[in-house]
């Protein structure tokens, strides 16, 4: 389990994408399996879930052993989980409607105006992940 980076003082983060909102009719226009997203953070001691729902934002600190791999557990239970790098900058985020995607983008410091759906966020994170892997080779 990794801990907060002393250099950046930021927790590890994952974006969880799911079909959790299949019961909301207007979300059926979104790609199945990518209708909702939320952020999962770990500071080396605690798992924190930041889940922006349509009627409130649910924030939970999960009482789990430090070695528990919550992202893997979520993957095993049908969610798509992507590691995300948290960026802390001084640039203002652009004005956008409050959606689960926008809320998660704010948590990870992503200021990409044209990422508005969970599927687009997933694709963006995939490209970031692929670029990171290429740099490490």
Backbone torsions as a table, in degrees:
resi	resn	phi	psi	omega
1	UNK	NA	133.8	179.1
2	UNK	-91.4	158.5	-179.0
3	UNK	-113.5	179.3	176.8
4	UNK	-60.5	136.0	176.9
5	UNK	-69.8	123.8	179.7
6	UNK	-63.8	-33.1	-178.4
7	UNK	-67.2	-46.2	-174.9
8	UNK	-102.5	-15.8	-177.3
9	UNK	53.4	41.6	178.4
10	UNK	-124.8	144.4	178.4
11	UNK	-75.6	166.8	170.1
12	UNK	-72.8	148.9	-177.6
13	UNK	-137.5	148.0	173.9
14	UNK	-133.8	148.8	171.8
15	UNK	-106.5	127.3	-179.9
16	UNK	-105.9	126.0	180.0
17	UNK	-113.9	137.0	-174.0
18	UNK	-150.5	175.9	174.8
19	UNK	-102.4	20.1	-174.5
20	UNK	-49.5	-32.0	-173.8
21	UNK	-98.7	27.5	179.4
22	UNK	-60.4	-20.5	-178.7
23	UNK	-83.0	-4.9	175.9
24	UNK	-95.4	109.9	-170.9
25	UNK	-54.4	-42.7	-175.1
26	UNK	-71.0	-14.2	177.0
27	UNK	-81.2	-6.9	179.3
28	UNK	-66.4	-13.5	176.0
29	UNK	-73.4	-17.5	179.7
30	UNK	-82.0	157.8	-179.4
31	UNK	-58.1	128.8	178.0
32	UNK	-55.3	138.0	-178.1
33	UNK	86.4	-11.2	-178.6
34	UNK	-133.8	53.2	-177.6
35	UNK	-106.7	-8.2	179.6
36	UNK	-152.9	153.3	174.9
37	UNK	-144.8	156.2	174.9
38	UNK	-151.6	167.1	-177.1
39	UNK	-105.9	144.7	176.9
40	UNK	-124.5	126.8	-177.4
41	UNK	-122.5	147.7	176.8
42	UNK	-140.2	126.0	179.3
43	UNK	-101.4	12.8	-178.1
44	UNK	96.1	-16.7	179.7
45	UNK	-124.4	-32.2	-173.5
46	UNK	-131.2	145.6	169.7
47	UNK	-101.0	123.6	179.2
48	UNK	-118.9	129.0	178.7
49	UNK	-108.2	124.4	177.2
50	UNK	-112.2	103.7	-171.8
51	UNK	-119.1	97.7	-179.5
52	UNK	-79.1	102.2	-179.3
53	UNK	-92.2	174.7	-177.5
54	UNK	-70.8	-26.2	-176.8
55	UNK	-110.9	-11.5	175.4
56	UNK	-170.9	168.1	175.4
57	UNK	-105.1	123.3	-178.8
58	UNK	-96.2	122.6	177.6
59	UNK	-121.8	120.9	-178.3
60	UNK	-127.5	136.3	168.8
61	UNK	-101.3	116.7	-175.5
62	UNK	-87.6	132.1	179.3
63	UNK	-86.5	84.2	-177.1
64	UNK	-126.7	153.2	175.0
65	UNK	-60.4	147.2	-177.5
66	UNK	-55.9	-32.3	-177.1
67	UNK	-83.6	-5.7	-177.7
68	UNK	-68.2	130.2	-178.9
69	UNK	-95.0	85.8	-177.6
70	UNK	-64.3	-40.5	176.2
71	UNK	-58.1	-41.4	178.0
72	UNK	-65.3	-41.6	178.4
73	UNK	-60.1	-43.2	178.6
74	UNK	-64.5	-41.4	176.4
75	UNK	-60.0	-44.0	179.7
76	UNK	-64.2	-17.9	179.6
77	UNK	-106.7	24.1	169.3
78	UNK	92.4	4.9	178.5
79	UNK	-92.5	154.6	170.8
80	UNK	-95.5	126.7	-175.9
81	UNK	-125.4	126.0	-178.6
82	UNK	-122.0	130.6	173.2
83	UNK	-66.0	140.0	179.9
84	UNK	-132.7	140.1	176.4
85	UNK	-88.2	132.5	177.2
86	UNK	-87.5	128.0	178.3
87	UNK	-111.1	127.1	177.3
88	UNK	-112.7	104.5	-179.4
89	UNK	-122.0	179.1	179.2
90	UNK	-101.5	-8.4	-179.2
91	UNK	-71.9	136.4	176.9
92	UNK	-69.2	144.0	173.9
93	UNK	-76.0	145.4	178.9
94	UNK	-68.6	152.4	176.8
95	UNK	-67.8	130.2	178.9
96	UNK	-149.4	155.3	174.7
97	UNK	-60.3	148.5	-179.4
98	UNK	-79.2	108.8	176.3
99	UNK	-130.1	172.5	176.4
100	UNK	-60.6	-39.0	-179.5
101	UNK	-64.4	-46.7	-178.8
102	UNK	-64.0	-40.7	178.8
103	UNK	-62.5	-43.4	179.1
104	UNK	-67.0	-40.1	176.7
105	UNK	-58.2	-39.0	179.2
106	UNK	-67.9	-36.9	178.7
107	UNK	-62.6	-42.5	-176.9
108	UNK	-92.0	-2.9	177.1
109	UNK	78.0	29.3	-180.0
110	UNK	-94.7	120.8	-177.7
111	UNK	-112.5	49.2	179.8
112	UNK	-96.2	102.6	-173.0
113	UNK	-57.8	-34.5	-172.8
114	UNK	-93.6	8.5	171.2
115	UNK	-93.1	106.3	-174.7
116	UNK	-124.9	-10.3	179.6
117	UNK	-119.5	157.6	176.2
118	UNK	-58.1	-36.6	178.7
119	UNK	-63.0	-43.4	178.4
120	UNK	-64.4	-38.6	177.1
121	UNK	-63.9	-43.4	177.1
122	UNK	-58.5	-48.4	-179.6
123	UNK	-60.9	-41.5	179.0
124	UNK	-61.5	-45.5	179.6
125	UNK	-65.4	-35.6	176.3
126	UNK	-61.3	-45.8	179.2
127	UNK	-63.0	-43.6	176.8
128	UNK	-58.6	-44.9	-179.7
129	UNK	-62.8	-44.3	179.1
130	UNK	-63.3	-40.8	179.1
131	UNK	-66.0	-37.2	177.8
132	UNK	-65.5	-42.5	178.8
133	UNK	-62.8	-40.2	179.5
134	UNK	-63.8	-39.1	-179.8
135	UNK	-66.6	-30.4	-178.2
136	UNK	-78.5	-17.1	-177.8
137	UNK	-77.6	NA	NA
